[in-house]
Amino acid sequence: MKLEQSVVIDADAAHVWALLCEPESAAGCVPGVRLDGRDDDGHHRGELTVSFGPTRVAFSGVAEIVMAPEDMSGTIVARGADRQGRSRASGTLRFRLVPGDGSVRLVSSADVAISGPLAGFAESGGRHVVEQLLAGMAANVSARLRDERPAPGTVRLSLREVLAAWLARFSRWPWRRGGGDSPTPEGR
């Protein structure tokens, strides 16, 4: 799944860049993210918790973070699994800061793969999760740079968003569009 998003952060680009270069500070601004330390090889251990309606899912994993100060860009390569080990996720996030007049645009592209029971939902609802993560992060970075406390929390998709995502996925099935045979009791 490929996702591209951008958000505006109401702060000076140099200050935003300095905050992003401190993984613990940056992670503290992303809803649902918690860093648990750093391995000897430089990888960061942590967790991302997302609520899908009444269901909470926590992915634990590792991430490699590479920052490129010459063009205020970075790459995060991560992999993890939910606590039950049934769903796995891996992905690469590339981002860059585009300075503006008193603000900065964070432009990101992600290539994410999810396997297991959450794979179907991630394909249709992943965009909602990324939008909320980036919007929450932008607000929290702005707050932190104003010496305010970032809002804690988890990315929460309402039941309405969860159902919309599942219905969108369901409508793409071939038999729903007349592109294949509809399922029958004999075919199950």
N, C-alpha and C positions, 0 to 999 in steps of 0.2 A: 504494500500500500504506500503510495507516494502522497505526501501532504505538503502544501506550501501555504505559509501564513505570514502576516506581518502585523505588528502593533506599534503604536507610537507611545513612547515613554516621555513624560514631561520632565525632562532633566537634561543637563549638559552631557554630550557624548563622552567626554573624558571621564566624568564622574560615573556614568553608567558602565563604561569599560573597566574602570578600576574595581567596581563592585563585582562585575562578572568574572574578573580574574581571581577572585577569592571564592573558591568553590563552596565553602561553608556558608558565606554570606549570600551568594547567589541561590543556593539550594533553599535557604531560609525564606526566599521570596517566591518560590514556586509552590502553589497549593498542593498539598499531599506528598511533598518530597521531604525525605529526611536522610541525611548522610550519617553513616555509622562509623566512618573511619577510612583510613587509607592503607592499602596493602603495601608490602615491600616493593612490589613492581610498579607502584605509582597509581594503580587503579583505585578508584573511590568505590566503597561499598555503601549501599543505601537501599531505600525503599520508596516506592510510589504507591499511594493508596488512592483508589478511585471508587466512588459510589455510583452504582447503576440502579436507580430507583431504590428499593430497599436492600439491595445487595452491595456489600463492600468487598473489594478485591485489593489485596496488597501484593505487589510484585517486589521481590527482593532480588538484588543483582549487583553487578559491577559495571563501572563506566570508566572509559579512558577519555580524558579531556585534553585537547590540544588547542592552545590559543595562539593566534597570529597577530601580534600587536601592530605590525606594519600596515594592515588594512582593517583593523578592528574586526576580525572574524575568528571563528572557532569551529571546532568539530567535536562532537561527543559521540562515541561509539559505546553502546550499552547492550547488555543482555541480562535477562533475569527470568524468574518463574514465580507463579503465585505460590502461596504458602502450602497448598495441597500438592503442588508440583504437576498439576494437570494441564495448565496453560503456560506456554513459554513465549517470551517476547525478545526480539532483538531489533536493533535499529541504529541508524546513523542520522544524527541531526547536524546540519550545517547552518551556521548563522553568521550574520554580519550586521554591524551597526552602520546606519546611514545618517550622518549628522544633518540636522535641520537648524532652523532659527529658534533656539531655546528649547528644542526637543530633539529626540533621536528616534529613528525608525529601526526596529529590530526585525530584520527580514530572515525568515528561516525556511528550510526545506528539510523534510524528513523522509526517510525510506524505512518503513517499519514492517516487520513480519511477525505475525502472532499465530501460534498453533495451539490446538487443544480446544476445549469447549468455548472459549471466548473469541475464537477466530472469526466466526460469522458476524458477531456483533461488532468486532473491531473494524471489519471492512466497511460496515455501514455507519457505525457510530463514532469511529475514530476521529473524524473531523470535529465533532462536538467536544470531545475530550481535549484535543489540541487547542481549539479556540478558547476553552475555559482556562487551560493551563497558561497560555500566553497572556490572556487578558488579566488573569489574577497576578501573574508575574509582573506585568507592566505596572499595574496599580501598586503592587508591593514594593517594587524597585523605587518608584516615585516617592512612596511614603518613607521608605528607609533613607533615601537621600535628603528628605526634609526632616530627618531625625525623628520620624514617627515610627511607631511599631508596626511592622507588616501584619496584615490580617492572616491569622493562621487558618488552616482549613484543609479540606479535601475537595478535589474536583467532584462535583455532584451533578449527575445527570438526572433530571426529573423523570418520573415515570412516563410523562408525555414524550420527552426526548428519546427515552429507551424504546417506547412503542413505535415512534416515528422511524427510528433507525431500523427496527426489525421489519416494519412494514415496507420500508424502502428496499430492504434486502429481499423480502418475500416477493415483491413485485418484479424483481429481475429474474426470477426462476423461469426457465424456458417454457414450461407448460402454462404459466400465467400469461404469457404474451402470444400464445398460440404457436410457439416455435417448437413444440415437442408434444409428445403424448402426455395427457393428463394422467396422474396417478390413479390407479384403480385398485380395488381390494385385491384383485388377482395378482397385481404387480408388486404388492408389498411383501 
